[in-house]
Amino acid sequence: QAVDEHGRRDGSPPSVTFDVGYPPCLQCIEILPSSSTPSAFGPDLECYEGEDTHPCMDGSPTTIYIAGAGSSNDPGRTYMTLEGSIFLAIDRNTLFPTYQLDPPDAGSYYSIPCNVYNMKVLLHGQDDPREAWDNPLMRSMSWKYQIDYECDPFNEIKDGGGIDDILVSTWGAADTDVTNLTVSPSDGLWNLEVLIAVPTQLVSTGSATFLQILTFSPQWGAGDAVLAQQLFDVSTRQLSAGTVRAFMMDQTQCNFVPRIRPARYYLFDQVRPPLSELPSGTWRDCTPNFPGSIASQDLSRAAMASELFDFDNDPNTPKTPPIKDFRIILDEAAGDFTCNPPLTQGAGDR
């Protein structure tokens, strides 16, 4: 308790607690077949701690189909909904792919029109209630995550909203930089609209015919079977097994949107304000209105991540974030089609 030069107590509290540094709770990585599909889970879902019996993270992959030419339209299967179109631009020199809304320059790129499907990934999480925050759901502010495909081993396809890199944090719904990502301010639920682009002619004609079109069309293979196969492989990489890896991070900086989550503690420095002038509640804010001079301490060094798991119980191997598996399959007349993974081709891959 503070005393003045005459030894008189000023009524300030005898102690101050810093309630921060507890790991947040990852509840679920949910994969849904379209942007309009509602979540199957509520905000009271328990934390995932690596168990196979968790109602969301049960270990079984989420399998989603795209209806192609001669599709069986099996009522027992979940199909994606066509939501638009886009162009796959493949660099003529490097064969590096990017997606463009407008037709790319034909002199620099192979241009392949594609159907667009949106796979929705929901990241459910909340902060630990011991963090002394009045709404723990609103603290699921930052995540590290990555969406991978078996046929895209170097994560060249940046199709998830935000960074899509497990090594870098993605913060909230940024003003201009983050696309295909929304964050609910009421419950902290993250919604990633994952772009699934499938060549239009592959869907309408089938995989065998599409490869022939690529081989003999003047704008693509022009009789070069090797080049045609390369273009085929690049344009079908999302039709494969995949994973979403993710873990949640505490909110630790004030300059990320939305800016309603306090991430800085304030302490009085060389001043003793009257107790009557101090605001009630937490002294933790990004824009305080305290009288006198104050010092501050941000929480970045106290940032905690949701639990990482050592699934093989080997203390000598690094822990891994929780993983949710999925598969995207083209249902066509010839059967189920998926891409050929690099260096691991086998009879069961297509």
Stockholm file with secondary structure:
# STOCKHOLM 1.0

chainA/1-350         QAVDEHGRRDGSPPSVTFDVGYPPCLQCIEILPSSSTPSAFGPDLECYEGEDTHPCMDGSPTTIYIAGAGSSNDPGRTYMTLEGSIFLAIDRNTLFPTYQLDPPDAGSYYSIPCNVYNMKVLLHGQDDPREAWDNPLMRSMSWKYQIDYECDPFNEIKDGGGIDDILVSTWGAADTDVTNLTVSPSDGLWNLEVLIAVPTQLVSTGSATFLQILTFSPQWGAGDAVLAQQLFDVSTRQLSAGTVRAFMMDQTQCNFVPRIRPARYYLFDQVRPPLSELPSGTWRDCTPNFPGSIASQDLSRAAMASELFDFDNDPNTPKTPPIKDFRIILDEAAGDFTCNPPLTQGAGDR
#=GR chainA/1-350 SS CCBCTTSCBCCCCSCCCCCCCCCCEEEEEEEESSTTCCCSCCTTCCCCCSCTTCSSCCSCCEEEEEECTTCCCCTTSCBCCEEEEEEEEEETTTCCEEEESSCCCTTTEEEEEEEEEEEEEEEEEECCGGGCCSCGGGGCCEEEEEEEETTBTTCCCCCSSSCCCTTSCEESSCSSSCCSEEECTTTCCEEEEEEEEEEHHHHHHCHHHHHHHHHHCTTTTTTCHHHHHHHHHHHTTTSSEEEEEEEEECCCCTTSSSTTSCCEEEEECSCCCCGGGSCSSCSBCSSCCCSSCEEEEESGGGCCBCCCBCTTCCTTSCCBCCEEEEEEEEEETTEEECCCCTTCCCGGGC
#=GC SS_cons         CCBCTTSCBCCCCSCCCCCCCCCCEEEEEEEESSTTCCCSCCTTCCCCCSCTTCSSCCSCCEEEEEECTTCCCCTTSCBCCEEEEEEEEEETTTCCEEEESSCCCTTTEEEEEEEEEEEEEEEEEECCGGGCCSCGGGGCCEEEEEEEETTBTTCCCCCSSSCCCTTSCEESSCSSSCCSEEECTTTCCEEEEEEEEEEHHHHHHCHHHHHHHHHHCTTTTTTCHHHHHHHHHHHTTTSSEEEEEEEEECCCCTTSSSTTSCCEEEEECSCCCCGGGSCSSCSBCSSCCCSSCEEEEESGGGCCBCCCBCTTCCTTSCCBCCEEEEEEEEEETTEEECCCCTTCCCGGGC
//
